[in-house]
């Protein structure tokens, strides 16, 4: 935060504050008043939509409200849409499904481990909450939504293509969203090279050139 020539460095990604945005915002307000002599009476917060957790919480974890609205606006069926908001239920279904379904998700984890993280990755649905947990290498297990938006976007872009039973025509809106240039290039290369991704016909819309 910079005000009147004074720079205040704040680590807003510190895990100590995750899930406690309001107290953090209040501390920022107090800090500005003390250090930069700025009197702030109101607070605002513009969140980024995290796409890997259901918007309805535990009571509506099987409901993808975004897919419902997009289905209405675009004239597609909800089964044709994948926003990532219902990934918890998708993973849970594969984890508890047939042997072929379980193997399919195991192979997706192998793909993420080798191509994206460079370490062994395991993703499991929490049995008491609508949260997916991820363990990367020897790191502690943590909620999947704590990952950066870019990595979450990669998961959304590749999950459906990788786990589909058949070859599909896959339409993707603005695949570069949340991805830095290096990761954009990486995702494109994967769709061109990896056999589980390149088997599909992909049509993408983009504002990039």
Order of alpha helices (4+ residues) and beta strands (2+ residues): beta-beta-alpha-alpha-alpha-alpha-beta-beta-beta-alpha-beta-alpha-alpha-beta
